[in-house]
Amino acid sequence: MMLVLAALVAQFTPPTVGATLFAGPVHAGESVAYRVTTTTGEETRETPNVVTVILTKTATRMYARIANANAAATTSSVVARDSDGKLSIVSPSPGDPALTTVLAQLNFPAQLAATLAGNDHAQTSLSVRPPVPSSTASPAPLLPEPVPVPMTVDMIRSDTSGATLIADGNSQHNAQQSDRGNGGGRRSGGMGGGGWQRGGSGGGWQRGNASPPPGGKPPDVEIAVEAQFDQNGTLAHETYRETFTMSSPNGSKTVERTITIDRVK
């Protein structure tokens, strides 16, 4: 049975089957800081994009703000945390587009864990949008369509250390799932046939059409996820890695995108 967040906070029990998992502080008067590092590139990686978000809980509200690279603080936004652990902006402030992206990234591990529906193992589907090819051509290349990736999700639970979520998948398994029909896997998040979608400039979740790009073969996509939650069910760390292998008449090219979340306070 799914526990509501209030019950989880009040009892301070280790994560058990069905317990709510979330990002951010547990008690009023606490602040939690997360460093989110995103890297996308080929053999020579780009300079990582690093964002630090600070979540503060008071007796009546929760606030979130982005800390700038020079350590100056932006204006805080009022955020809500639903019973399923999802964070969302209630009262916007300047800089909210960046904050919206970061909150979506913080929400992802718990949303993926929710596909387990109280079990320790599940099958689901994740749709990811490949990186936009670099080009100086006019008009600019079309935005690639999302690629569906069947995923296996597992949860390892411990009374002393919390819970570890492990998930992986490969888009090449789609043909096998199609042969089994619509019952081949449980779609995540109740989103129906579109599945979840992660990627693109927003880095968040949205529903998308998972058809291949017009006139071309979609890239092969591999996804690996590992997330750790402490005994309160709070996100402590996540590593999310996408590997895109794109074929062309001139050969193949591999691009990797990695999102790492670390609780730093």
N, C-alpha and C positions, 0 to 999 in steps of 0.2 A: 504494500500500500504506500502510495507516495506521501512522504511527510512534507508538511508545509514548512516554509522557512522559519516561521515563528517558533514552531516546535523544535526545530533543529537548534536554533539559537538558545532556547530556554533550557534544553536538556544537556547541551554540551557533550553529546555522545559521539563516539567514533562513527564514521560512515558505515551504515549497514545497507543491506539490500533495499533499494528504493529510496535512500536518503537523498535530500536535495543537496546539490553541489553548486557552488557559486564563487564569484570573485568579490573581494572587498572585505571590509571590517565586519566583525560579528557583533560587537557591543558598542553602545553609545559611548562617545568620548575617544574612540579609537580611529586611527588613520592607517591606511595601507597604501604603499606605493608599488607600482609595477613598472618595470622597464620593458618596453616592447621593441624588439630589434627585427627589422625586415631587410632581407638581402635578396636581390634578384640578379642573376648574371650567368655567364657562360664559364669558360675556363678561368678567365680573370674576373673576379667578382667585383661588383660595384662597391662603393663605400656604403656600409650599412646605414639605413635610416633608423635612428634611435629616438623614441618618444617615451617620456616618463609621465605617467598619470597618477594622481594622488586622489584617493577616495577617503572621505571623512564622514563618519556617522555621528550624528547628534541624537538627542532624545526624541526628536520629532522628524528629522530629515537626514538625507544623505547628499553629500556634495562631491563633485568631481571636477578636477582642473588638470590642465596640461602644464607641466613645468618646462619652460623654454630651455634651450641649450645653455644659455647664460645664467641659469638657475633662477631667473626672475619668474614669478608666478603669474599665470593668466587669471582672468576672472573665473570664479567657480560657477558651475551650473548645478542646478538642483536635479538629482536623478532619483529614480525609483527602482526598487528591486522587487520583482514579482515573486509570487510563491514558488515559481519554478527556478528562481535564481537569476532570471534575465534582468540585466540593467538597461534602463532607457532614460532619455533626457525628458524632464518634466518642464523645467524652466530654462530656456536657452540663454546663452551668453555669447559674446564674441569668441570666435575660434571653435564654435561647435562642430563644423564639418570634420575637423581633425578628431575631436572628441568622439563624434559618432562612430568614426572608423575604429578607434581604439576600443570603445565599449563593445562593438561587434566582435572584435578579436578576443576580448576578455570573455565574452559570452560563449564563444564557440566550444571550448572543452566541455562545459556543463551541458550544452545543447546536444553535443555528440553523445555524452554519457546518458542523456535522457532516452536515446533510442534503445537502450538496454531494457527499459520498462521493468526494472526491478530484477533483471537477470544478470548473469555474469558474462553472457555471450550473445551476440546478435549480428545479423546481417543488415546492411543498410545501403544507401546509394548517395553519393556526393557528386555534385556537378561543379566543375571548376572551369574558369575562363582562362585560356592560355594567354601569355603575355602578348601584347601588340607588337608585331614585327617592326623593327626599325627600318625606316624608308624615307627617302627624300622625294619619292614620286608624288605626282599630283594627278588625280586626287589621292589623299592618304589611304592606306590600306583599311579595309573594313575591320571592325571590331570582331575578333574571333568568337564563334559561338561556343557556349559551354560544352564540355566533354563529360559524359556521365562515367563515374568510377564506382563500381561495386566495392563495398567496404566490409571488412570483418572487424568487429569491435569487441574487445574483452576488458573486463575489470578485475583487477587483483586487489583484494581487500585485506587489511590488517588491523587488528585491534590496537596495535601500538604505533603504527606509522601512518595510518590513513588509508588512502586508496590510490592505485595507479591505473590509469586508462591507457590502453594500447590499441591502436587501430591501424590498419593498412589496407591497401587496395591497388588494383591495376586495371586500367581501362580495357586492356586486352581480354579481360574476363567477360566483357559485355556480351559477346556472341554466345558464350556458354549460358549466361543468365537468360538471354532471349530464347534459347532453345527450351528452357524450362517454363517459359510463359511468365505471366504477371506475378505468379506466386513465388518467384525465385528469391525474393529478398524483401525485407521490411524497409520501407522508405522512411527516412528520418524526419522527425519533427512534424509528422502529420501533413506534409506538404503535397502529398499525392504523387502523381507520375512525374512531376518535374524534379523532385528531390531537392536537396539543398544545393546552394551554389556559393562557392567561396572564390575570391580572386578579383582581378580587375583593379582599377584605381581606387575603388572604395574599400576593398578589403573586407567587405561585410557579407551579410547573407541576403539573398533575394531568390525569388523563383525565376527559373530561366528555361528557355527552350534548349534541349540538349541535342539538337540536330547538328550534323557535321557542317563545316563551312561550305558555301556554294562552290562546286567544282573542285573540291580538294579533299584530301584525306585528313581527318583530324589527327592531331599528334597522339602518340602513346603517352599516357600519364600514369605515374606512380605516386602514391601518397603514403606518407608514414606520419603517425601522430603518437606522441607520448605526453601524458599530462599527469601531474601529481597533485593530490589534494591532501591537506592535513586532517587531523582527527576531527576538526570542526566541520569539515567539508569545504574548506576554503582553498581556492586555487593557489598553489605554491610555485608551479613551474609548468610550462608547456613548450614542446618543440613540434612544430608543424612543418613538414617538408614536402614540396611538390617537385617532381622531376618531369619535364616535358621533353620528349624526343620527337623532333619534327623532321619528316622526310621530304626531300625535294630531288629533282633530276640531278642536282649537283652534289648529292650526298645527304647526310643527316646532321642535325644540330641538336645539342642538348642544352636546355636552360633549366636552372634550378632556382626555386623560390623558397626561402626559409623564413618562418616567423617564430621568434623565440620570445617567450614571456617569462620574466623572472620577478618574483616578489622580492623587493629590495628593502622593505621596511615593514 
